[in-house]
Amino acid sequence: MSDSDAGRELFWSVAEPHLEAGVLVRGTIMGRPCVRTADGEFVAVPHSGTGRLVVRLPEERVAALSAEGVGEPWGPGARVFKGWMAVHGSDPAVWSSVIAEAVAAAE
């Protein structure tokens, strides 16, 4: 299994409880499957090339979590998007926590 396949599998397993609870819905962003709030706000997507979790958070949380080594600011190609972060590693507990935080921030 490739890293991107493993990342997608982990992503959907971590997102599933939020989907079942109706907190998140499936959607797309940049042509890729993602999760959004019921109101349509983008929350997270598995990176198609690396399988890493990419989430949208307030800029100050991206800075704080990056300083803690949880992830790094992210954007497609050379451009970094404000408030977007790619999470390091594939720890389900970290992914779940970061997705929960992104859901709360989007509400």
C-alpha positions in Angstrom: 0.0 0.0 0.0 1.4 3.4 -0.9 1.7 6.3 1.6 -1.1 8.1 -0.2 -3.4 5.1 -0.1 -2.6 4.5 3.6 -3.2 8.2 4.3 -6.6 8.2 2.6 -7.6 5.1 4.5 -6.6 6.6 7.8 -8.3 9.9 6.9 -11.6 8.3 6.2 -11.4 6.1 9.3 -10.7 9.2 11.5 -13.4 11.3 9.7 -16.0 8.5 9.9 -17.3 9.3 13.5 -17.8 12.9 12.5 -19.6 11.9 9.3 -21.9 9.5 11.2 -22.7 12.1 13.7 -23.7 14.6 10.9 -21.0 17.0 12.0 -19.1 16.6 8.7 -20.2 15.8 5.2 -18.2 14.5 2.2 -17.3 17.1 -0.4 -14.6 18.0 -2.8 -11.9 20.6 -2.9 -9.5 21.2 -5.9 -11.1 18.1 -7.4 -10.2 15.9 -4.4 -12.5 14.2 -1.8 -12.6 16.1 1.5 -14.8 16.7 4.5 -16.7 19.9 5.1 -19.0 21.1 7.9 -22.8 20.7 7.2 -22.7 24.4 6.3 -20.1 23.7 3.6 -17.0 25.0 5.3 -13.8 23.1 4.3 -12.3 21.2 7.2 -9.8 18.6 5.9 -8.5 16.6 3.0 -5.9 13.8 2.6 -3.1 15.0 0.4 -3.3 13.1 -2.8 0.5 12.7 -3.3 1.7 12.0 0.3 -1.4 10.9 2.2 -0.7 13.6 4.8 -3.7 15.2 6.6 -4.3 18.8 5.4 -6.6 20.9 7.6 -7.8 24.4 7.7 -7.3 26.2 11.1 -7.0 29.8 12.3 -3.6 31.1 11.3 -2.5 31.4 15.0 -3.3 27.7 15.6 -1.3 26.7 12.5 1.7 28.8 13.9 1.3 27.3 17.3 0.9 23.7 16.1 3.8 24.1 13.7 6.0 25.4 16.6 5.0 22.3 18.6 6.1 20.1 15.6 2.6 18.8 14.9 2.7 20.0 11.3 3.7 22.8 8.9 1.9 25.5 6.9 0.7 24.1 3.6 -0.3 25.1 0.1 -0.2 23.6 -3.3 3.1 23.9 -5.0 5.2 26.9 -3.9 2.2 28.9 -2.6 1.3 28.5 1.1 -2.3 29.0 2.0 -3.2 31.1 5.1 -4.6 28.8 7.8 -3.8 25.6 6.1 -1.6 23.0 7.7 -0.2 19.6 6.7 0.1 17.3 9.8 3.3 15.4 10.3 3.1 11.6 10.7 0.1 9.3 10.7 -0.9 9.0 14.4 -4.7 8.5 14.4 -5.0 10.3 17.8 -3.3 13.4 16.5 -5.3 13.4 13.3 -8.5 13.0 15.2 -7.6 15.8 17.6 -6.6 18.2 14.7 -9.8 17.4 12.7 -11.9 18.0 15.9 -10.1 21.4 16.3 -10.7 22.2 12.7 -14.4 21.4 13.0 -14.7 23.7 16.0 -12.8 26.5 14.3 -15.1 26.2 11.2 -18.3 26.5 13.3 
